[in-house]
Amino acid sequence: MKKTKYFIIAAVAVFVTSCSKHFDINDNPNDPLALSEDVLLPRIQKYLAYGLSMGSDTDENGVSKGGFGTNLSAYTHQMTHYGNADQYGALPNDYFWDAGWSLLYRDVLTNTEFIINQGTENGNPRYVGIAKIIKAYAYSVLVDLFGEVPFSEANQLTTNQIRYPKYDKGEDIYPQLFTLLDEAIVNLQSTSAENEIVPGADDVIYGGNMARWIKAANSIKLKLLVQQRKVKDVSSEVNALISSGDLISSTAESFMVPFGINSATDDRNPAFSQYYATQRTMSPSPWLYEIMKGYNNNILTGIEDPRIPYYFYNQMTEDDAPSDIVEYRDGGFVSIYFGSQGPNRSKNSQNVISLFGIYPVGGRYDTGAGGTASASSGTGAAPYRMITYADILFLQAELAQEGLISGNAGELLEKAISETSKMIDYVVANNQSSQSVPVLSGSDEEDDYISAVMAQFTSASNDKKLEHIMTQKWLSSIGSWVDQYNDYRRTGYPVLFNPADFGGIVTPPAGGNGGDDIAPVRVVLNRPFPLSLPFIADEINKNTNAPAQKGNLGTAKVFWMP
């Protein structure tokens, strides 16, 4: 995986303070409106990843490096937060909702539109094709999160003087995304023309490999079809895509934005910022950790996951003395509960809480030795994974389990879990870490884990088999929380932590605090699970064609939800 290199350029997409953020490019002659496609493309790809990521830092231009994933990591119960996201409490004016929206509309979609228009005029169809794929993917994310978003009238300030674009319904937008993807494939298959600019190193996702971009386009189609399977018959379309053989089919073909080590432009994964944050406000969820440890009584009971040291880094060791600031501890793993009302919830646990490890964020592989985390504890070189080969296999396992395609769901699930290990090894191999990290794929630990998982899967009911598939997908896609949020809303799996299921009292593992029991913790949940995100407050306040703010988010479904 190559180190990400981005051009430091002036912002092309300009936010007009009296208008919304999804308008066209400012025509101020003092702004650089004629940047070439090869200069714009890496910026678009970088900010796409920022908009989806978890992070608490800004880049060299002062742009947020964290977006929708920051809060969604708590909503999908892979992180616990001290802030707004706890108990699903992020409001319409939440910083990270606004950051994700701004990054996708202002920094991604405005500039993809610029490439599409300019690239068509300049005779650069490959750039046009890539821009259309990114445009389709970005809009699919926005529809999936909000349900209704500006689409048909977005980015038309200079062309049609539309200052306040209407919000289109998701069910009207989705078919147009498939059209965009089909058009993109045609663009990518164009023969070279004289004076055409051809993507290369500036394409940080695929290095100008058009065959891989076509596979990415088809894989996005598959994902969008599966998301609609409960509201429309997608069987013929998904079967045609799978039969074509033109989907992501290897680790290296995965649709992801690479991040590298620290440099002048700081190319590190946005979520690595927790390693050098002056105040750490997030930690891996005990719910996630206990499922991976085999502690959960509902799923994967008694099966310890060999991916644990790749996923988590513990600042404490198992033998460290008890700490009076700890709420949850199991050996070296330290965290807080979702919805906690415990006395230690807000205490400063900066140097004892666990962090995500080498695989999700480019942090440190956990050897059990502990040590206070810092910017030098890891490299930050871990990609943002949008659609991996493992994801494609999980989608096929789901389709087979639900009877929409032929094939053995168990065999596809087993292959998907194995592919997750290969992706972990791929990320580690390109991390530039000074640590000696063991290879996971093909190890005895991986073999034992898969055998134990498949034994539970084989004996499970049909509903439970679907739960196993979605739980493994949830585990595999750690660090990529938009699709986890989608998966839970459309299938109900994996089962998420709910304080009511425990009578409002949870007890950390006995003996977890260095040999002493930790007191039970009171946990509450005062809000329903949000079935979509609230409309961005700034947009609602300024755009006269915006809809009214949503009421109860617990009933505000997107169109593909049954």
Long-range contacts (C-beta under 8 A, 24 or more apart in sequence): 1-258, 1-381, 1-383, 1-426, 1-427, 1-430, 2-204, 2-207, 2-258, 2-260, 3-258, 3-260, 3-261, 3-263, 3-267, 3-381, 4-42, 4-46, 4-204, 4-257, 4-258, 4-259, 4-260, 4-267, 5-42, 5-201, 5-204, 5-260, 5-265, 5-267, 6-42, 6-43, 6-46, 6-204, 6-265, 6-267, 7-39, 7-42, 7-43, 7-202, 8-60, 8-61, 8-265, 9-35, 9-39, 9-40, 9-43, 11-61, 11-107, 12-40, 12-43, 12-110, 12-111, 12-114, 13-106, 13-107, 13-110, 13-111, 15-102, 15-106, 16-157, 18-542, 19-157, 19-163, 19-164, 19-542, 19-543, 20-150, 20-164, 20-165, 20-538, 20-539, 20-542, 20-543, 21-101, 21-102, 21-105, 21-106, 21-538, 21-539, 22-105, 22-106, 22-109, 22-110, 22-150, 22-154, 22-155, 22-165, 23-110, 23-154, 23-155, 23-156, 23-157, 23-162, 23-163, 23-165, 24-110, 24-113, 24-155, 24-156, 24-157, 24-158, 24-159, 25-110, 25-114, 25-158, 27-158, 36-197, 37-115, 37-118, 37-119, 37-122, 37-124, 37-127, 37-131, 37-197, 38-127, 38-197, 38-199, 38-200, 38-202, 39-202, 40-111, 40-114, 40-115, 41-115, 41-127, 41-130, 41-131, 41-199, 41-202, 41-203, 42-202, 42-203, 42-204, 43-107, 43-111, 44-107, 44-108, 44-111, 44-112, 44-115, 44-131, 44-134, 45-134, 45-203, 45-204, 45-205, 45-257, 46-204, 46-257, 47-103, 47-104, 47-107, 47-108, 48-103, 48-104, 48-108, 48-134, 48-137, 48-138, 48-257, 49-257, 49-259, 49-270, 49-384, 50-103, 50-107, 50-270, 51-99, 51-100, 51-103, 51-104, 51-107, 51-108, 51-138, 51-141, 52-100, 52-141, 52-384, 52-386, 52-480, 52-482, 53-269, 53-270, 53-271, 53-384, 54-79, 54-270, 54-271, 54-282, 54-479, 54-481, 55-270, 55-271, 55-273, 56-273, 56-274, 56-277, 56-281, 56-282, 57-270, 57-273, 57-277, 59-265, 59-266, 60-264, 60-265, 60-266, 63-103, 63-107, 64-95, 64-96, 64-99, 64-102, 64-103, 65-270, 65-273, 66-96, 66-99, 66-270, 66-271, 66-273, 67-96, 67-99, 67-100, 67-103, 67-104, 68-96, 68-97, 68-100, 68-141, 68-145, 68-481, 68-482, 68-533, 69-100, 69-271, 69-479, 69-480, 69-481, 69-482, 70-96, 70-99, 71-96, 71-97, 72-481, 72-482, 72-484, 72-485, 73-282, 73-481, 74-282, 74-285, 74-338, 75-481, 75-485, 75-529, 75-530, 76-474, 76-481, 76-484, 76-485, 76-488, 76-496, 77-285, 77-287, 77-288, 77-338, 77-496, 77-497, 78-284, 78-285, 78-288, 78-474, 78-478, 78-481, 78-484, 79-282, 79-283, 79-284, 79-285, 80-282, 80-283, 80-284, 80-285, 80-286, 80-335, 80-336, 80-337, 80-338, 80-340, 81-281, 81-282, 82-281, 82-282, 82-336, 82-345, 82-346, 83-281, 86-338, 86-339, 86-340, 87-338, 87-339, 87-524, 87-525, 87-526, 87-527, 88-525, 88-527, 88-528, 88-529, 88-530, 88-553, 89-527, 91-534, 91-537, 92-534, 92-535, 92-536, 92-537, 92-540, 92-549, 93-536, 93-537, 93-538, 97-533, 97-534, 97-536, 98-536, 98-537, 98-538, 101-142, 101-536, 101-539, 104-138, 104-141, 104-142, 105-142, 105-150, 105-154, 108-134, 108-135, 108-138, 109-135, 109-138, 109-139, 109-154, 109-155, 110-155, 112-138, 113-155, 122-197, 123-193, 123-195, 123-196, 124-196, 124-197, 125-187, 125-188, 125-190, 125-196, 126-187, 126-188, 126-190, 126-196, 126-198, 126-199, 126-208, 126-210, 127-197, 127-199, 128-184, 128-187, 129-183, 129-184, 129-185, 129-186, 129-187, 129-188, 129-190, 129-210, 129-213, 130-184, 130-188, 130-199, 130-203, 130-213, 132-180, 132-181, 132-183, 132-184, 132-187, 133-180, 133-181, 133-184, 133-213, 133-216, 133-217, 133-220, 135-180, 136-177, 136-178, 136-180, 136-181, 136-184, 136-217, 136-220, 137-220, 137-386, 139-173, 139-177, 140-174, 140-177, 140-220, 140-223, 140-224, 141-482, 143-170, 143-173, 143-174, 143-558, 144-170, 144-227, 144-482, 144-485, 144-486, 144-558, 144-560, 145-482, 145-485, 145-532, 145-533, 145-558, 146-532, 146-533, 146-535, 146-558, 147-532, 147-556, 147-557, 147-558, 147-559, 148-547, 149-173, 150-543, 151-176, 153-545, 164-543, 164-544, 164-545, 164-546, 165-543, 165-545, 166-545, 167-545, 167-546, 167-547, 169-559, 170-558, 170-559, 170-560, 171-559, 174-224, 174-228, 174-559, 174-560, 177-224, 178-221, 178-224, 181-217, 181-218, 181-220, 181-221, 184-213, 184-217, 185-214, 185-217, 185-218, 188-213, 188-214, 188-217, 189-214, 204-257, 204-258, 205-255, 205-256, 205-257, 205-258, 212-253, 214-246, 215-246, 215-247, 215-248, 215-249, 215-253, 216-248, 216-253, 216-255, 216-387, 218-244, 218-246, 218-247, 219-247, 219-248, 219-255, 219-387, 219-391, 219-392, 220-255, 220-387, 222-247, 222-392, 222-395, 223-387, 223-391, 223-395, 223-483, 226-395, 226-398, 226-399, 227-486, 227-490, 227-560, 228-560, 229-399, 229-402, 229-404, 230-490, 230-560, 230-561, 230-562, 231-559, 231-560, 231-561, 231-562, 234-404, 235-404, 235-405, 238-399, 238-404, 238-405, 239-404, 239-405, 242-396, 242-405, 247-392, 248-387, 248-388, 248-389, 248-391, 248-392, 249-389, 249-392, 250-389, 251-388, 251-389, 251-419, 251-422, 251-423, 251-426, 252-426, 253-389, 254-385, 254-387, 254-388, 254-389, 254-423, 255-385, 255-386, 255-387, 255-388, 256-383, 256-384, 256-385, 256-386, 256-387, 256-388, 257-383, 257-384, 257-386, 258-381, 258-383, 258-430, 259-362, 259-380, 259-381, 259-382, 259-383, 259-384, 260-379, 260-380, 260-381, 260-432, 261-379, 261-380, 261-381, 261-432, 262-375, 262-379, 262-380, 267-380, 267-381, 268-362, 268-379, 268-380, 268-381, 269-361, 269-362, 269-380, 269-381, 269-382, 269-383, 269-384, 270-384, 271-356, 271-360, 271-361, 271-479, 272-361, 272-362, 272-363, 272-378, 272-380, 272-382, 274-355, 274-356, 274-361, 274-373, 275-355, 275-361, 275-363, 275-373, 275-374, 275-375, 275-377, 275-378, 275-380, 276-374, 276-375, 279-350, 280-349, 280-350, 280-353, 280-355, 283-334, 283-335, 283-336, 283-349, 283-353, 283-354, 283-355, 284-311, 284-312, 284-333, 284-335, 284-354, 284-355, 284-356, 285-335, 285-338, 285-497, 286-328, 286-335, 286-336, 286-337, 286-508, 287-338, 287-496, 287-497, 288-475, 288-478, 289-330, 289-333, 289-335, 289-354, 290-330, 291-471, 291-475, 291-494, 292-475, 293-330, 295-509, 298-495, 299-467, 299-468, 299-471, 299-494, 299-495, 300-453, 300-456, 300-471, 301-456, 302-452, 303-449, 303-452, 303-453, 303-456, 304-449, 305-449, 305-475, 306-440, 306-443, 306-445, 306-446, 306-448, 306-449, 307-359, 307-420, 307-421, 307-424, 307-440, 307-475, 308-366, 309-357, 309-365, 309-366, 309-367, 309-368, 310-357, 310-358, 310-359, 310-365, 310-366, 310-424, 310-428, 310-437, 310-440, 311-356, 311-357, 311-359, 311-360, 311-478, 312-354, 312-355, 312-356, 312-357, 312-366, 313-354, 313-355, 313-356, 313-357, 313-358, 313-363, 313-364, 313-365, 313-366, 313-373, 313-377, 313-378, 314-354, 314-366, 314-368, 314-370, 315-351, 315-352, 315-353, 315-354, 315-355, 315-370, 315-371, 315-372, 315-373, 316-352, 316-354, 316-370, 317-368, 317-369, 317-370, 318-368, 318-514, 319-514, 320-370, 320-514, 321-514, 322-513, 322-514, 322-515, 322-516, 323-349, 323-352, 323-513, 325-349, 325-352, 326-352, 326-513, 326-518, 327-508, 327-518, 327-521, 328-508, 328-512, 328-518, 328-521, 329-508, 329-509, 329-512, 329-513, 329-514, 329-518, 330-508, 330-509, 330-512, 331-512, 332-366, 332-368, 332-370, 337-497, 337-506, 337-521, 337-523, 338-497, 338-499, 338-523, 338-525, 339-499, 339-523, 339-524, 339-525, 340-521, 340-522, 340-523, 341-521, 341-522, 341-523, 341-524, 342-519, 342-521, 342-522, 342-523, 356-478, 356-479, 358-382, 358-427, 358-428, 358-431, 358-433, 358-435, 358-437, 359-424, 359-427, 359-428, 359-478, 359-479, 360-478, 360-479, 361-479, 362-427, 362-431, 364-433, 364-435, 365-428, 365-433, 365-435, 365-437, 367-435, 378-431, 378-433, 379-431, 379-432, 379-433, 381-430, 381-431, 381-432, 381-433, 382-427, 382-431, 382-479, 383-427, 384-479, 384-480, 385-423, 385-477, 385-479, 385-480, 386-480, 388-419, 388-423, 388-476, 388-477, 389-419, 389-423, 390-416, 390-417, 390-419, 390-420, 390-423, 390-473, 390-476, 390-477, 391-473, 391-476, 391-477, 391-483, 393-419, 394-469, 394-472, 394-473, 394-476, 397-469, 398-466, 398-469, 398-470, 398-473, 398-491, 401-462, 401-465, 401-466, 401-469, 402-466, 409-465, 409-469, 410-454, 410-457, 410-458, 410-465, 413-454, 413-457, 413-468, 413-469, 413-472, 414-450, 414-454, 416-472, 416-473, 416-476, 417-449, 417-450, 417-453, 417-472, 417-476, 418-446, 418-450, 420-472, 420-475, 420-476, 421-446, 423-476, 466-491, 466-493, 467-493, 467-494, 467-495, 469-493, 470-494, 471-495, 489-531, 489-557, 489-558, 489-561, 490-560, 490-561, 490-562, 496-529, 498-525, 499-523, 499-524, 499-525, 500-525, 527-553, 527-554, 528-552, 528-553, 528-554, 528-555, 529-554, 530-554, 530-556, 531-555, 531-556, 531-557, 531-558, 531-561, 532-556, 532-557, 532-558
